[in-house]
Amino acid sequence: MLEQQNIIEQFFNQPGNFSEDEKVIVGFVHLYQTKPELFPPEVAQLGVTLPDDLNKISDTILDWCDDYASEAYDKLVEFLEGNTKGPGGKKNLNVEQAKELIENAIRKSIPSVPKVPKGS
């Protein structure tokens, strides 16, 4: 099981070691954990509809926030602009880990979020 807090701490210690897609994913999880009031209850659906590609997951998060949680979108963009030091590019998360990170963050605040079977 991926340790959420460890990956977030690693991000804050070395944001330049994360790809742009990973920055969006970690930024979303961090924002959701620290400011859940910015997200509508429909955020639970985001966790069960994630694609099987890090770039598409990142795009899905940004598009979803822009469409359904505009204040969260603004905060996420602000967060990303403040944490873009370094070239990035190193992969710290695979697709399954990214999905798990997002699903676990959502599940902690909304216990009825269904677990997505592996390979879905």
VOVOFI-32052 format. One record per atom (N, C-alpha, C): x, y, z. Coordinates in steps of 0.2 Angstrom, whole numbers, plus 5000, padded with zeros to 4 digits. Layout:
BEGIN
XYZ...
This chain:
BEGIN
500449945000500050005000500450065000500350114996500650174995500550215001501150245004501050285010500950355008500350385008500150445006500550505009500650505015501050555018501750555016502050495015502750495012502850525006502350515001502450534994502350614994501850634998501750704999502350745002502650715007503250745010503850745005503850685002504450684997504350734991503750754989503550804985503750874987503650884994503750954996504550964998504850904999505550905000505950914993505650884988506050884981505550894976505150944975504650954969504950944962505650964962505950954955506050884953505950834957506050764956505350734953504850774953504150744951504050774944503650724940503450744933502850794934502750834928502150884929501550844930501450784928500750754929500750734936501350704939501350694946501250754951501450804949501350864952500650884953500250874947499550884948499150834952499350774952499050724956499250734963499850744965500050754972499750824975499750874970499450934972498650924973498350894969497650874970497450844977497850794978497750754985497950794991498450834990498650884996498050934997497850964991497351014992496650984995496550924992495950884995495950875002496550855005496650835012496650895016496850955014496951015018496351065017495951055011495451105010494851065007494551015010494050975007493451015006493351065009492751105008492751135001493251134998493251164991492951124986492851054988492651004983491850984984491450984979490750954980490750884981490250854984490150784985490350744979490250764973490350734967491050714966491450734970492150714970492250644970491850614974491850534974491850504968491550534963491450494956492150504953492550554954493150564951493650504952493550484959494050424961493850364957493250354955493050294951493050294944493250354941493250354934493950374931494450364934495150384932495350334927495650364921495950324916496650294918496850254913497450214915498150244912498150304913498750344910498850404915499550414917499650464921499450534918499650544912499450604909498750614908498350564907497650574907497350584913497650554919497350564925497450634927498050664926498150734927497650774923497550764917497150804913496450794916496250734918495550724921495450764927495950764931495950804938495850884936496250904932496250974930495550994927495350954922494650964919494050964924494150914928493550904933493550964938494150984940494151044945493851104941494051114935493851174931493151174930492851114929492151104928491651114934491951074940491451064945491751104952492351124952492551154958493051204957492851264954493251314951493751344957493451354963493951374968494551324969494351264969494851214970495351214964495051224958495551234952495951284953495751344955496151404956496751394961496551354967497051344972497551294969497351244965497751194962498251224958498051274953498451304949498951344953498751384958499151424962499651374966499451314968499951274971500451244966500251234960500751204955501251264953500951324953501451374951501951384956501751374963502251384968502751324969502551264966502951204967503251174961503451214956503751194950504451194949504851204955505551214955505851144952506351154948506751094945506451074939506851034935506551004929506050954929505950914934505450864934505650804930505250764928505350714924505350644927505650644933505750574936505050544938504950484937504350454938504350424945503950444950503850424957503250384958502750394953502150354954501950314947501750254948501450224942500750234942500350214937499650224937499250204943499350144945499050114950499150144957499750174958499950204964499550274964499550304958499150374957498450364959498150314956497450304957497350284965497750244968497750224975497750294979498250334977498350394981497650434981497350444975496750484974496150454978496050384977495550354979495550354987496150344990496250344997496050405000496250464997496150525000495450545000495050524994494350534994493950484999494150424999493850375003493850395011494450425013494550445020493950495022493750535017493250585019492550565017492450525012491850495010491850425010491650395016491750315017491350275012490850295008490550255004490750254997491350274996491650274989491850204988491650174982491750104981492450094979492750034980493450014978493449994971493850024967493950004960494349944959494049894956494549834955495149844951495649814953496249824949496149804942496449844937496349824930495749854927495349894931494749934928494949994925
